[in-house]
């Protein structure tokens, strides 16, 4: 998973690696990379299942598709114990505050997968009662298309999220937070001047 | 079968029944709004008809068809004893959308009537808890009226207290427990 560091060994005249004869079972890396690797490989999903996508999610975590192969099988029903929210299904306006409350209870770092077209864009519910995509309310990292997506589709989405974490990219939550902080700082500067 | 029900109702309510339609054995009886409660009560309590199961209460907006009156409230009744079905319809005008409640006849119509109120804005007089059931409390207008824009949404600002979906009287019954329900 790209955990090995691509750093060149120190020059021979400065003494090389601290250990003279590095055993083959040891390699060096950076802490940040190591942490990202650990995070990507142990995502704990929180299912926010509201419709048929949740049924498909069940088959993804069951033995046939076996999400455990990707280290994401520990499904938690408490937001305080999970770091990847999978919104599987239609979210109506009446449910919006519930979704927001559950999302806010999750500890950082946290990621959101929008599973299926209903969660991503409202799907065929272009109507008076359905949110036209959960990104109206919570930041979304990965959108998985489909009605519902195939189990392979969701697994692909999770792999993409793992790659994103592995690369050390900020989550959408962090991006929005940083943008807001920057805007805030700018406003303070303007007021100060 | 349908003819029997039609005859029985028209004999009992000669002045209340406006129209009787029999579409391949599916009986529809149009009743004036003033008499709809009496007709429904008779349908349930009559020893021969015995419509003991109110399967659905819904409504229709006839506005695009130029219907007069604009709305119709629809009751689908079924008899578990005889296996017969009947559909009762009552016209409701736009300027005074009120119908007497049927909750005293079938308790099950409680949520159906709230749904009709939520979607069409037709009020049921005497209902124990006449408020919205599906849409949230910041919703404006009634979504299934034909003049409502299909994708007009209303943001929910204050979270909805889901417990207060249950009427105070129902809540009392639940709190009192099973013995109270048995004596009912």
Interface residues (C-beta under 8 A of the other chain):
Chain A: X93 X94 X96 X97 X98 X101 X126 X127 X128 X129
Chain B: X134 X135 X136 X139 X143 X148 X149 X150 X151 X152 X153 X154 X155 X156 X159 X160
